[in-house]
Amino acid sequence: MAAPTLQQPSFLLANLKADSTTKPLLQRCQDLVKIIDDYPAKELHLIFPWLVETVFGSLDGIIAGWNLRLLHPRNNEYNIVMEFLNPGGPMMKLVYKLHAEDYKYEIPVNYLPGPVKACIQEGVLPDCPLFHNKLQFPLSGLLTLNLALNPFEFFMFNFAYCLITPKIYPQGYHGSSTDSAYFVLVDTYLKYFLPSEGSVPPSPFSDSRGSVTAPSQRSSSVSFAGYGVHSPSLLKHHIFHQPSVNADPSAQEIWRTETLLQMFVEIWLHHYSLDMYQKLQSPQVKLALLQYRLSMSSMPCQPHAPPGSGTLHTYQVLLPFHSPPPLWGLLEEPFSPTEEHVLVVRLLVKHLHAFSNSLKPEQLSSSPSAHSHTHTSPLEEFKRVVVQRFVQQKLYLFLQHCFGHWPLDASFRAVLETWLSYIQPWRYTGEKSNPQADQSRTVPDKWESFVQENLLMYTKLFQVFLNRTVRTDLVNAKNALMVFRVAKVFAQPNLADMIQKGEQLFLEPEHVLHHRQPRGYLTPNQGGSFLSSRQRVMTDVVFRVKSHVYALEGQDCQYKQMFGTELRGAVMKLIQIIAQARQTAKRISDHSNEVAANNSFLSWFGMGSSDMNNTFTGAEPEESGECLKKTHEFLDRALENLCQIFKLNQGQLTQLIANLGSSQDDGNSRQLPDCIQGENGLILTDLGRRQIMNGLRRFEISYQGDPELQPIRSYENALLVRLFYKISSLVNERFGGHMNALCSRPDFLGRLGRHYLSDQDSSMKLKQSPVSRQALERNRQPRLSLRLLASYRTILLLLLFYFCGALLSFGPISSTLLILTGGFLYGLFMTLFGDKIKTH
C-alpha cells in the first residue's frame, strides 16, 4: 500500500486489518499517514474505531494494541509510535478531520466507572457534563445503554481507559513506568492542551458545530460556577430530560482542554464506593448549599439569627438519602490502582498546579464577579477554577481509598508523593529556587485560601497517614523516609498556622457569623461601616471552609482537629514508635558488626560460630550498613519536624525517649512477642505484631525442614554438598531399618547410635517457634549425615591434621584411623557424660 488507490471503505478496512499482521509498524504508520491525507472523512469514519482499538487495545483488555505502557525508549518502535500519536501528528489530524464532520462513536455504558454506570442505569444523569446529551436509548432496555462521543472524546476515552485496563507483563519485565510511551504521551497531551504559556493551538479543520457539551452548557455570565458542589446547575436531572445544547462560540477556544481533563479525571479517579458517590450526588446537599448562598446575599435587614439556624442548620435539615435499588449492590467493582496508575495521577496533579499557577497576577487577584465584566479569556478563567472545581473532590476520595487499602510496604511512596504534590501547589509556580533554601522557605500568605479550601486534604489524610505509620516497620529505611517526607512538608514555616486557622474557621459557631453582620452588607454611603465588607469576606471564607468539609464528608461528619488533644496523643504514640525503631536499628547495626567480626577468616579455625541458622531475624536483606545509618538519620529528622509542627517541648521529648530506652534492654528483645495460645499453636496479638515490626521482640526462628536440603552456604563446597548428599541418601535408604532398630534400643548402644544418627537439638529448636502441633510432634528418622565434611572449615582442619601427621611420619591411612578413633572416643564421651555437662 505504498500508493493506495481509491477503493470501497470495506476493502480499505479489510486491507488495513490484513496489513496489521504482515507489515512492520513503520510501514503501517507510513501507509496510515497517506490514507489520512488522501481519503475523505466519509471513508475514514469506518476505520477510526478499529484504528483506535489497534493503538490502545480493546476496552475489555483482550486486544493488547501497541502496548504503550510497555513501550520504552530502548525499543525500536518507540519513536515511530510517539511521532504518530503526537498532538500534532497524523492520529490527531484524523481526529480533527472526523470531528469537523460531526461523526459519533459509541461506548457501552458498562465500561464507565462503577458509580457513574450505576447512576446512569438508575435513571439519573451524572454530575459531570461530559456525559450529558450523549446517551443513546436502545429499544432493548437500559442495560444496553451507549454513550455517543465525538471523535476527540472517543479518542481520549480510549487513551485514558488504557491506563486502567489490566495488563499481563512479560516475564522478567523491569521497565520503569515513568519513561514508558504512555506516561510520556500523557505529559505531552497535558502540556499541549493545558498550556502554561500561550493558548491551545487551533484545530486545522474548521469546527462550527459546537458539539462539545461541557462549554456549551454555560454562558459567559455563568462562568465556571456550574462545576463542583457550589452550584445549582449540578442538581440531579432525570436521564430522560437531558438539557438541550446551544453552542457558545467563546467557549470553543478551550473545549478540547475541558474534554481532556474531564475524561482523565472521570476515568482515573472516579472509582470510590457507590455509597459515597450516591451521597455526593444527593440533590439535597447541593440545594442546601444554594439556599444558604441565596440567604446570605439577601439578609441585610434580617435580625439576629437564633442558634441552630444558618450554616450548620442548612446541612442538618437535609432529607435522608434515598435507599439504593438492588442494582447498586450488584455493580460493586473492586478498585486496586497500580503504582503506574498513581504515578500518572501524580503527573496530572503536578501539571494542573503548574497550569493554574501560570494565571496572570491581575486575573488571580480580581474577584469572580469582575470576570463577567472584563475581557478574560476562557483559558485564563479555566486556570482560576480548574483545581477546585474539577479535581479536588475526586482526588480526595481517590487518595483516601489508597491510604486505606494500599499494602504496608515501600510501594506506598507513589501514593504519598501524589498527596504531597497536591498539598504543595507553591512548588509548581515556575520560579527557580535554591534546593537548600527551599527546605526552610516560608509558605507565602497568598496560599492561605488554598489551604482553607482544601482543609481535609491536610488534616484528614494526615490522620489516616498516622494510622498507617504506627503499623509500619520503621526500621526499614524506605518506610522511615516516608515518615520524614511527611513531617518535613508539614513543618514548613507558616503551613501549620494556616491549617490551624482553617480549623478555627470551620469550628466557628454559626451564631457568631450572624452576630458579626447585624447591619448586613451596607456600604459606608448607605450608613454602613468600612468594616462590614471585611465581615462579609470573613463570612464567605467560613462558608467556603464549611462547604468544602461537608461536601466531601457529608453534613453529619464528625471532624477531628489536627491540633486537638486526640491527635496529639496519636502523635506522641508515633514518637514512641519512632524512638523504638531508632533503638532497634542501632541494635541491628551492632549485632551485624559482631556477626561480621565473628565470621571473619579466623572463624574457619573454629573460633567463630558455625551455626547455619545464626542470623538476626530483625533485619531485612537491605537493612544493613548504610541503610541503617539512613534509617537513624531519617527518624531523627522526623522527630525534630514533628516537634516543630505540634510545638512539643524538647525537654519532655528527650525524657520520654530516655525513659523508653531504659525500659528496653537487650534481655527484653530476646523474649517472645505477645501471644495467646490457640488451637494450633501461638497466635500473635496486635501488641505482638507491633513488637515484631519494630524489632522489639522476635521468635527464635530456625530452619525446620530437612537439614540435608538447606540452601548451600557460602562456606560450603557446592560439589561436595551434592556428592555427600547422594552418598548419605544411598546409605540411609539401604540401612534405614537397621538404623531405626539401633536408635530405638534403650541400652548404651542405642544412646551411642542416637548421638551419631540423630539431631539432638531439633526438638528444642522447633519448640521455640510458633508452629502447629503437627509440626511439633513430627518424628525425625535416624540417618547418616555427611554434609559437615563439605564445609571449607572442616576441609581445612582435615588438611592441617594430615599435614601434622606427615610431619610426625604418619601416613594417610594412619592419620585417617586416628581421626576416626578420635571421633569415636568423642562420641563415647558425650554419650556417657553429655547429659551431666548440659545440666551443669
Secondary structure as GFF3:
##gff-version 3
##sequence-region A 1 840
A	DSSP	alpha_helix	9	22	.	.	.	ID=ss1
A	DSSP	alpha_helix	25	38	.	.	.	ID=ss2
A	DSSP	alpha_helix	41	56	.	.	.	ID=ss3
A	DSSP	three_ten_helix	68	70	.	.	.	ID=ss4
A	DSSP	alpha_helix	78	85	.	.	.	ID=ss5
A	DSSP	alpha_helix	90	99	.	.	.	ID=ss6
A	DSSP	beta_strand	105	108	.	.	.	ID=ss7
A	DSSP	three_ten_helix	109	111	.	.	.	ID=ss8
A	DSSP	alpha_helix	114	121	.	.	.	ID=ss9
A	DSSP	beta_strand	124	125	.	.	.	ID=ss10
A	DSSP	three_ten_helix	129	131	.	.	.	ID=ss11
A	DSSP	beta_strand	135	136	.	.	.	ID=ss12
A	DSSP	three_ten_helix	142	144	.	.	.	ID=ss13
A	DSSP	beta_strand	146	149	.	.	.	ID=ss14
A	DSSP	alpha_helix	151	164	.	.	.	ID=ss15
A	DSSP	three_ten_helix	177	179	.	.	.	ID=ss16
A	DSSP	alpha_helix	181	193	.	.	.	ID=ss17
A	DSSP	alpha_helix	213	216	.	.	.	ID=ss18
A	DSSP	three_ten_helix	232	234	.	.	.	ID=ss19
A	DSSP	beta_strand	237	238	.	.	.	ID=ss20
A	DSSP	three_ten_helix	249	254	.	.	.	ID=ss21
A	DSSP	alpha_helix	255	269	.	.	.	ID=ss22
A	DSSP	alpha_helix	274	281	.	.	.	ID=ss23
A	DSSP	alpha_helix	283	297	.	.	.	ID=ss24
A	DSSP	alpha_helix	311	316	.	.	.	ID=ss25
A	DSSP	alpha_helix	326	330	.	.	.	ID=ss26
A	DSSP	alpha_helix	339	357	.	.	.	ID=ss27
A	DSSP	alpha_helix	361	365	.	.	.	ID=ss28
A	DSSP	three_ten_helix	368	372	.	.	.	ID=ss29
A	DSSP	alpha_helix	378	386	.	.	.	ID=ss30
A	DSSP	pi_helix	387	391	.	.	.	ID=ss31
A	DSSP	alpha_helix	392	405	.	.	.	ID=ss32
A	DSSP	three_ten_helix	410	412	.	.	.	ID=ss33
A	DSSP	alpha_helix	413	422	.	.	.	ID=ss34
A	DSSP	three_ten_helix	425	428	.	.	.	ID=ss35
A	DSSP	alpha_helix	435	438	.	.	.	ID=ss36
A	DSSP	three_ten_helix	445	447	.	.	.	ID=ss37
A	DSSP	alpha_helix	448	453	.	.	.	ID=ss38
A	DSSP	alpha_helix	455	469	.	.	.	ID=ss39
A	DSSP	alpha_helix	477	490	.	.	.	ID=ss40
A	DSSP	alpha_helix	495	506	.	.	.	ID=ss41
A	DSSP	alpha_helix	510	515	.	.	.	ID=ss42
A	DSSP	three_ten_helix	524	526	.	.	.	ID=ss43
A	DSSP	alpha_helix	531	553	.	.	.	ID=ss44
A	DSSP	alpha_helix	565	598	.	.	.	ID=ss45
A	DSSP	three_ten_helix	601	605	.	.	.	ID=ss46
A	DSSP	alpha_helix	626	645	.	.	.	ID=ss47
A	DSSP	alpha_helix	650	663	.	.	.	ID=ss48
A	DSSP	alpha_helix	666	669	.	.	.	ID=ss49
A	DSSP	beta_strand	675	678	.	.	.	ID=ss50
A	DSSP	beta_strand	681	684	.	.	.	ID=ss51
A	DSSP	alpha_helix	686	693	.	.	.	ID=ss52
A	DSSP	three_ten_helix	707	709	.	.	.	ID=ss53
A	DSSP	alpha_helix	718	743	.	.	.	ID=ss54
A	DSSP	alpha_helix	748	757	.	.	.	ID=ss55
A	DSSP	alpha_helix	762	767	.	.	.	ID=ss56
A	DSSP	alpha_helix	773	776	.	.	.	ID=ss57
A	DSSP	three_ten_helix	787	790	.	.	.	ID=ss58
A	DSSP	alpha_helix	792	807	.	.	.	ID=ss59
A	DSSP	alpha_helix	812	839	.	.	.	ID=ss60
###
